Amino acid sequence: MSSLRSLLEARAGEGSLPGAVGLVARGEDVEVAAVGSLDTAATAPMARDSLFRIASLTKPVTAAATMTLIEDGLLALESPVARWLPELAAPVVVRTLSSPVDDVVPAERPITVEDLLTFRAGYGFPSDFSLPAVGLLFSELGQGPPKPQEIAAPDEWMAALARIPLLHQPGRAWLYNTCSDILGVLLARASGLSLPDLLAERVFEPLGMRDTGFAVPDGQLDRFTSYYRPAPGGAGAGEGGALELADAPDGQWSTLPAFPSGTGGLVSTADDWLAFGRMLLAEGAYEGGRLLSADSVRQMTTDHLTAEQREGGALFLEGQGWGFGGSVDVARLDPWNVPGRYGWIGGTGTAAHVVPATGTVTVLLTQREMASPTSPELMREFWTYAATR
């Protein structure tokens, strides 16, 4: 592809997604392309400042907010979380992965803040979603594709979590997703602020991320993309298969939820995540101040997993480890797989990374659910373009 715009237009033109915004920044050189429309009806063109549900790109932001509280001395990596989450004071673990949820043994040690940041607390998704203890994460906690208005308030959610056994002993294995939601509750209780207020005060306001939050104000709904998933029985990727509406602008994100999800609840723009990524590349600094120490950023962007922890939780991305709230490339496998690249992908068809080796920030925002092959294919094309431009 000769340009970022032509790359994105090829996908939008074939009908596999309504639109997209892509951004590749290297220093002050920023290339941005906004193509297609906010929705399948083409009611408005996509714009650079269009708002997207960024899903799991929320996780690195939650981790950064945690590090601000650690730097202030309100938390410590080694702190047992039961101080703020008494519901987790006496966790139990299923005897074997396939054991019934009432066949349990006591946890060998307390869950710590670091366990939550590294996704090694024992809660979360393995490769096998059919395990009894994993099923409760969906049925009791509403884990899965984000539906913010359908999740219970934090105290009720934590009470339900306390009734679910761990899948692994604390520190034993990496398991995806749930730890960032637990961390969000912990941050609110430790700070005395709601999670939306804490993130606004600690991250969004300092970095000028004025469009990032857990809901879209009424006056900004005209900038908010609709969110789609492939229609059942529709054509495959690249064939212009039918899409079904999963959420409209006046839907799940139009009001603040009872449970602000630290794992997948945010809406944002390409430029807002660029500001966050530039802060990481600058080792915590931003124009006019410092959000994090260089050591905090280093901890966020360093792989903390052993081979056994990867295997135990079936980390599903070859060549990647896990830092705090995001993946860290540990091997060069493709043009974009550069050791040290940090960031993550969102199930709503989004991705954002920083590449310290080249000083690059990449952001790709689409409104098509990643469950279809189309979004991953586009992401690979986008990452290759960013690595070779």
SULWOKA-V506154 format. One record per run of one state. SS is the DSSP state (a for helix, b for strand, c for the rest). FROM is the first residue (numbers start at 1). TO is the last residue. If there is no record, write none. Layout:
SS:FROM:TO + SS:FROM:TO
//
This chain:
c:1:3 + a:4:13 + c:14:18 + b:19:26 + c:27:28 + b:29:37 + c:38:44 + b:45:45 + c:46:50 + b:51:53 + c:54:54 + a:55:71 + c:72:79 + b:80:80 + a:81:83 + c:84:85 + a:86:88 + c:89:91 + b:92:94 + c:95:103 + b:104:106 + c:107:111 + b:112:112 + a:113:118 + c:119:124 + b:125:125 + c:126:131 + a:132:139 + c:140:147 + a:148:150 + c:151:153 + a:154:162 + c:163:165 + b:166:166 + c:167:175 + b:176:176 + c:177:177 + a:178:191 + c:192:194 + a:195:207 + c:208:212 + b:213:213 + c:214:217 + a:218:223 + b:224:224 + c:225:226 + b:227:230 + c:231:242 + b:243:247 + c:248:266 + b:267:268 + c:269:269 + a:270:281 + c:282:284 + b:285:286 + c:287:288 + b:289:290 + c:291:293 + a:294:300 + c:301:306 + a:307:313 + c:314:319 + b:320:322 + c:323:326 + b:327:329 + c:330:341 + b:342:346 + c:347:349 + b:350:355 + c:356:359 + b:360:366 + c:367:367 + b:368:368 + c:369:372 + a:373:388 + c:389:389
//
